[in-house]
Amino acid sequence: MAAAHVSSSAWAVFLLAGLLVWTLALLSWRQRSDAPAAGWLALTLLGMGQVLVFYAASFAGGLSLEARLTAIDLTYLGWVLAPAAFLFYIARLTQLDGWLNNAIIAVIAVISAGFGILILGPWGEQLFFSGGRDPQTFDFPASTAYWAFTIWSYVLIVTALSLTALSASRSPRLHRSQVVLVYVTLALPLVLSLFGAQNIKFLGVDPTVLSLLIVAFTAYAISHFRSFDLRPLTQAERQLASNRGVVVVDSYGRLTQMNAAAAQLLGPFEDAILGEDIERIWAQSPAIVAGLRGADLAGIAAVTGNSEQMLTFERSPIIEPSGRRSGTLVFIERTDSNSFDTCLMPGTADA
């Protein structure tokens, strides 16, 4: 007869899920120098991965009952870390963090750490676990301390979800259907966790832990995938959406974006040329390259179609939140002039 709370499939699934979430945490941590919110995302995923890995260990038949009970108790390290880090991540990412000063961060950190000490300290078994977990189901009667911790976690999570909903409703990136998708995705884990708080299981698994998979991938997606993207528009994106001609050149001199107004001034634009060096794109138009590179030119005479026009170039550095320069915005405007020093057309030799 199989031992209680042992499942090789649950062990394998949650272990792999935890390792995958930790991989996302590592990728996010490596991006922290360019995006300050990435550090909080990494900590969020680290905590969620910790819950998944130790929850997996609680199903491992090769471990003693005492070791499996210890493993599931240690999941609370992740439960303490993840809600607070998730709130900080969402607030920083959406830039709805004006209220989140160092004092408030310190208070949230101290309260969360206090619950961690309460749960995992020598008094935890009596005060939090009401005398210990059931060796068959690993459940325990909800204590006052348990409900206090649950309410605290919900306060943090609901605050983060409220900021997410507010940002989604205001986002210039998302269409209405995408906003609804964000709402549904974030509401589902909250509903599942309500079942978990009542010790209700699905196929022998705590639905609260299942919800972590949804939250983890959603947290990663809202800063990496367009369908969930809640980030405010960057400096470059705001400028590209304007009626002014704008070209974005990265720090290596490659074209990364060009809006319709710039394409009208410089020539037809195709996505295939993105990532190419500007010298290669305008190989036959060195004066345009010079303008994009920052040469001190009062104006460049260019021919687009059947019309002649004088163009001026203005450059502005793109500065990441970390302070690192990642590229250059080049603003291109048409000026009225009847005199031309150079006659150029993209794809043709200088006249």
VENLINMO-V21889 format. One record per run of one state. SS is the DSSP state (H for helix, E for strand, - for the rest). FROM is the first residue (numbers start at 1). LEN is the number of residues. If there is no record, write none. Layout:
BEGIN
ss = <SS	SS>
from = <FROM	FROM>
len = <LEN	LEN>
END
This chain:
BEGIN
ss = <-	H	-	H	-	H	-	H	-	H	-	H	-	H	-	E	-	E	H	-	H	-	H	-	E	-	E	-	H	-	H	-	E	H	-	H	-	E	-	E	-	E	-	E	->
from = <1	8	31	36	58	65	95	102	121	124	128	144	171	176	198	201	203	205	207	222	226	229	235	241	245	251	254	259	260	267	271	274	277	278	282	286	294	300	305	307	320	325	336	344	345>
len = <7	23	5	22	7	30	7	19	3	4	16	27	5	22	3	2	2	2	15	4	3	6	6	4	6	3	5	1	7	4	3	3	1	4	4	8	6	5	2	13	5	11	8	1	7>
END
